[in-house]
Amino acid sequence: MTPLCILHSEAATSFGGQEQYIYRMMLAMREHGHYLEAVCQPHALLTERLRAEGFTVHTTFMDGPANYFRSVAGIREILAAGEFDVLNCHSRRDTVIAAAAGRLAGTPLIVRTRHLANRVGSLLSYTIMPHRVIAASDFVRNHLIERGVPPGYVATVYPAVELQEAPQQSTLRTELGLAADDIVVGCVAVMRAQKGHRDLIDAIEPLIRQRTNVHLVLVGGGSPVFEEIQAYSDSKNLQGRVHMLGARRDVPNLLAGFDIFALATQKEASGTVFVEAGAAGLPVIGTNVDGVPEMMQAGISGLLVPLKDQAALTAALEKLIDDPGLRRKMGQAGIQFCRSSGRFGSEAMVQRIESCYARWLAERRA
């Protein structure tokens, strides 16, 4: 397609799944010949990461009434000077700022991307300020349609997952002093209450009591929940069987040391970690909530259990712990679904975004 000039806006200052989505999207779209810039807060980690990749990043504070009017005026000037074809906003705060600037500047297409699974309240930043909406999963898209966004105005674009090649050998078991025949159930997720770490510990506890070779490895940081989960595990006298590694930068290495991946999340717009685990050849266990079912093939590459059903989660864990053949079969299916289908690669993301932008620009110009 004809190269586009695109400005992304983001108000968040941390660097989680939403910011990774933007970061990977901008890199992939640039590879396809499009020109991209961003506007973020000065202290945002995304500002630092994008500038390190050579992108122009404009900065403005987005908190408070005074900053609102100052930011609207500044972003309007950026959009007008750059003659951008598309403005893509990503959170409520930057949408009410940047989309207002886009309307004043006459930007041809203003898009809001919805990354969260939370219920939407006001439709101001979905149907009034932007022209169209992108959803991170079909679950999110369907919810937006139920809330009143016209079906033709919202499309699903799955986040691109960085599918690294699995290392030949993991250092995890050596690090933890585990034997080759120990069964390692692993979980990689930031330590937040909604990620369900307590539920996972409760579900695996009886299996740990019954089997001497079962271990749970929790990877992810985040105070104060990390300390709370550590204390909760210790209160059950699970020291030496539940291993908490904190935040790590060698996740592919750790995944290669797991036998099973499990995450009892209570809310998830998509859940790309299930794709990363499946691509590593692991059978996955997840809760049947929000966008999680779209990240695996239930009964083929993994098992889905009802939310807050400890017995079902324990049964799913037991089924995979006791059946190495099933683990291998589901692991191979996960590789096929996550790596070979093209569903979650950056190329698929770019093609889908390009298609949305082109269609919506044509509709707007007509």
C-alpha positions in Angstrom: 0.0 0.0 0.0 1.0 3.7 -0.3 3.3 4.6 2.7 1.4 6.4 5.4 2.5 9.1 7.9 1.3 7.9 11.3 1.5 9.5 14.8 1.0 7.3 17.9 0.0 8.8 21.3 0.3 7.1 24.7 -0.1 8.6 28.2 1.1 5.6 30.2 4.6 5.8 31.7 5.3 2.1 32.4 6.3 -0.5 29.9 3.8 -3.4 30.0 1.9 -5.3 27.3 0.2 -2.2 25.9 3.5 -0.4 25.4 5.0 -3.5 23.9 2.1 -3.6 21.5 2.9 0.0 20.4 6.6 -0.6 20.3 6.4 -3.7 18.1 3.8 -2.2 15.9 5.9 0.9 15.1 9.0 -1.2 14.4 7.1 -3.5 12.1 5.2 -0.7 10.3 8.5 1.1 9.7 9.9 -2.0 8.1 7.0 -1.8 5.6 8.0 1.7 4.6 5.6 3.8 6.7 6.8 6.9 8.5 6.0 6.9 12.2 6.4 9.3 15.2 5.0 9.2 18.7 3.9 11.6 21.4 4.4 10.4 25.0 5.0 11.8 28.4 8.6 12.9 29.0 9.3 10.3 31.8 7.6 7.4 29.9 9.7 4.3 29.4 8.2 4.1 25.9 9.8 7.5 25.1 13.2 6.1 25.9 12.7 2.8 24.0 11.4 4.4 20.9 14.1 7.0 20.8 16.7 4.3 21.2 15.3 2.8 17.9 15.6 6.1 16.1 12.0 7.3 16.2 11.1 10.9 16.7 9.2 11.1 20.0 7.4 14.4 21.0 6.9 14.8 24.7 4.2 16.5 26.7 2.8 16.2 30.2 -0.8 14.9 30.1 -2.0 15.3 33.7 -4.3 18.1 34.9 -6.4 20.8 33.2 -3.5 23.1 32.5 -1.5 20.3 30.8 -4.6 19.3 28.9 -5.0 22.5 27.0 -1.3 22.9 26.5 -1.0 19.3 25.1 -4.0 19.7 22.8 -2.4 22.8 21.3 1.0 21.2 21.0 -0.2 18.0 19.4 -2.4 20.0 17.0 0.7 21.8 15.8 2.6 18.5 15.4 -0.2 16.9 13.4 -0.6 20.0 11.2 3.1 20.4 10.6 3.7 16.7 9.8 0.6 16.3 7.6 -0.1 13.0 9.3 -2.6 10.6 7.6 -3.3 8.7 10.8 -3.4 9.5 14.5 -3.5 6.3 16.6 -4.3 6.8 20.3 -4.0 4.0 22.9 -5.5 5.0 26.3 -8.3 7.1 27.6 -6.2 10.0 28.8 -4.2 10.5 25.6 -7.3 9.9 23.5 -9.2 12.8 25.0 -6.1 15.0 24.4 -4.6 13.8 21.1 -8.0 13.0 19.4 -9.2 16.5 20.3 -6.0 17.9 18.7 -6.6 15.6 15.7 -10.1 16.9 15.2 -8.8 20.5 15.3 -6.0 19.7 12.9 -8.3 17.9 10.5 -6.3 14.7 10.6 -7.9 12.3 8.1 -8.1 9.3 10.3 -8.1 9.1 14.2 -8.0 5.6 15.6 -8.3 4.4 19.3 -6.8 1.1 20.2 -8.4 -0.7 23.1 -5.9 -3.0 24.9 -7.8 -3.8 28.2 -10.5 -6.3 29.1 -12.2 -4.1 31.6 -15.8 -3.0 30.9 -16.0 0.2 29.0 -17.9 3.1 30.7 -18.2 6.2 28.7 -18.1 5.9 24.9 -16.5 9.3 24.5 -13.1 7.9 23.6 -14.5 5.3 21.3 -17.4 6.7 19.2 -17.2 10.5 19.6 -13.5 11.5 19.6 -11.9 8.9 17.3 -13.2 7.8 13.9 -12.5 4.1 14.3 -11.4 1.6 16.9 -8.9 -1.3 17.0 -9.3 -4.1 19.6 -6.6 -6.4 20.9 -8.9 -9.5 20.7 -12.3 -10.5 19.5 -13.5 -10.5 23.1 -12.7 -6.8 23.4 -14.2 -6.1 19.9 -17.4 -7.9 20.8 -17.7 -6.0 24.1 -17.2 -2.7 22.3 -20.0 -3.6 19.8 -22.3 -4.5 22.7 -21.6 -1.1 24.3 -22.6 0.7 21.1 -19.6 0.9 18.7 -20.8 0.1 15.1 -19.4 -3.3 14.0 -17.9 -1.8 10.9 -16.0 0.8 13.0 -14.0 -1.7 15.1 -11.6 -4.4 14.0 -9.4 -6.9 15.8 -5.6 -6.7 15.5 -3.8 -9.3 17.7 -0.6 -8.1 19.3 2.6 -9.3 17.7 4.4 -11.8 19.9 8.2 -11.9 19.7 8.7 -15.6 19.0 12.4 -16.2 19.8 14.0 -19.5 19.1 14.1 -21.8 22.1 17.6 -22.3 23.6 19.1 -25.8 23.2 19.3 -26.2 27.0 17.8 -24.2 29.8 19.8 -23.2 32.9 16.6 -23.3 35.1 17.0 -26.7 36.7 20.7 -26.2 37.5 19.8 -22.8 39.0 17.1 -24.4 41.3 18.9 -27.7 41.9 16.1 -29.7 40.2 16.5 -33.2 38.7 15.8 -34.1 35.1 12.7 -36.1 36.1 11.2 -33.3 38.2 8.0 -31.8 36.8 8.1 -28.1 36.6 4.9 -26.1 36.3 5.8 -22.5 35.3 4.0 -19.2 35.3 5.3 -15.9 33.8 3.3 -12.9 34.7 3.7 -9.6 36.5 2.7 -9.9 40.1 -0.8 -8.4 40.3 -3.7 -9.7 42.2 -5.8 -10.3 39.1 -3.1 -12.7 37.7 -4.3 -15.4 40.0 -1.0 -16.5 41.6 -2.8 -17.5 44.9 -5.3 -19.6 42.9 -2.5 -21.4 41.2 -0.7 -22.1 44.4 -3.9 -23.4 46.0 -4.6 -25.6 43.0 -1.1 -27.2 42.8 -0.7 -27.6 46.6 -2.4 -31.0 46.9 -0.3 -32.3 43.9 2.9 -31.1 45.6 1.9 -32.9 48.8 1.1 -36.1 46.9 4.2 -36.1 44.5 7.7 -35.4 45.5 8.9 -34.3 42.1 6.4 -31.5 41.3 7.6 -27.9 41.5 6.0 -24.5 40.8 8.1 -21.7 39.4 6.7 -18.2 39.4 8.4 -15.6 37.2 7.5 -11.9 37.5 8.0 -8.9 39.8 5.8 -6.3 41.2 5.6 -5.0 44.8 3.8 -5.4 47.1 2.1 -8.4 45.5 5.4 -10.3 45.1 6.0 -10.1 48.9 2.4 -11.1 49.6 2.6 -14.2 47.4 5.9 -15.1 48.9 4.5 -14.9 52.4 1.4 -16.8 51.3 3.5 -19.7 49.9 5.7 -19.8 53.0 2.6 -19.9 55.2 1.7 -23.2 53.5 5.3 -24.5 54.1 5.9 -24.9 50.4 9.5 -23.7 50.6 11.7 -25.5 48.1 8.7 -26.5 46.0 7.4 -23.1 45.0 10.2 -21.0 43.6 9.7 -17.3 43.1 12.3 -15.8 40.7 11.1 -12.2 40.4 11.4 -10.2 37.2 13.7 -11.9 34.7 15.1 -10.9 31.2 15.8 -14.5 30.1 12.2 -15.7 29.8 12.9 -18.0 26.7 15.6 -19.7 28.8 13.1 -20.3 31.6 10.3 -21.5 29.4 12.7 -24.1 28.0 13.0 -25.4 31.5 9.3 -25.8 32.2 7.2 -28.9 31.5 3.8 -27.1 31.7 2.8 -23.5 31.6 -0.2 -22.3 33.8 -1.7 -18.9 34.4 -4.9 -18.6 36.4 -5.6 -15.0 35.3 -8.9 -13.4 36.2 -8.8 -10.7 33.5 -6.9 -10.7 30.2 -7.7 -8.8 27.0 -5.6 -11.3 25.0 -2.8 -12.9 27.0 0.2 -13.1 24.7 2.2 -15.0 27.3 0.1 -18.1 26.4 1.4 -17.7 22.8 5.0 -17.3 24.0 4.6 -20.5 26.0 2.9 -22.4 23.2 5.6 -21.3 20.8 8.2 -22.8 23.2 6.5 -26.2 22.9 4.7 -26.1 26.2 1.2 -27.3 26.9 -0.7 -24.4 28.5 -3.4 -24.2 31.1 -5.5 -21.0 31.3 -8.8 -19.7 32.7 -11.7 -19.4 30.3 -12.0 -15.6 30.6 -11.9 -12.7 28.2 -9.4 -13.1 25.3 -7.5 -16.1 26.7 -9.4 -18.7 24.6 -8.2 -16.9 21.5 -4.5 -17.5 22.5 -4.7 -21.3 22.5 -6.6 -24.2 21.0 -8.6 -25.6 24.0 -8.2 -29.4 24.2 -5.5 -29.4 21.5 -2.7 -27.2 22.6 -3.8 -26.7 26.2 -6.6 -26.8 28.7 -9.1 -24.2 29.7 -10.7 -24.2 33.2 -13.5 -22.1 34.6 -12.6 -19.0 36.6 -12.2 -19.6 40.3 -12.7 -23.3 40.0 -9.9 -24.7 42.1 -10.9 -28.3 41.6 -10.9 -27.9 37.8 -7.5 -26.2 37.9 -6.1 -29.0 40.1 -7.5 -31.6 37.7 -6.0 -29.9 34.7 -2.6 -29.7 36.3 -2.8 -33.4 37.4 -3.8 -34.5 33.9 -0.7 -33.0 32.3 1.6 -33.8 35.2 0.7 -37.5 35.0 0.7 -37.8 31.2 4.0 -37.0 29.5 2.6 -38.2 26.1 -0.2 -35.7 26.3 2.3 -32.9 27.3 4.3 -33.6 24.2 1.3 -33.8 21.9 -0.1 -30.5 23.2 3.3 -28.9 23.1 3.7 -29.8 19.4 0.2 -28.5 18.7 1.1 -25.3 20.4 4.2 -24.8 18.2 2.0 -25.3 15.1 -0.7 -22.9 16.3 1.6 -20.2 17.7 4.5 -20.3 15.2 3.3 -21.8 11.9 -0.2 -20.3 11.6 1.1 -16.7 11.2 -1.7 -15.5 13.5 0.6 -13.8 16.0 3.6 -12.7 14.0 4.5 -9.1 13.3 3.8 -9.6 9.6 0.2 -10.6 10.4 -0.2 -7.5 12.6 1.1 -5.2 9.9 -1.1 -6.6 7.2 -4.2 -6.3 9.4 -3.4 -2.7 10.5 -2.6 -1.7 6.9 -5.9 -3.2 5.8 -7.8 -1.3 8.5 -6.1 2.0 7.9 -6.6 1.8 4.1 -10.2 0.8 4.4 -11.1 3.4 7.0 -9.2 6.2 5.1 -11.1 5.4 2.0 -14.4 5.5 3.9 -13.5 8.8 5.5 -12.4 10.4 2.2 -15.6 9.2 0.5 
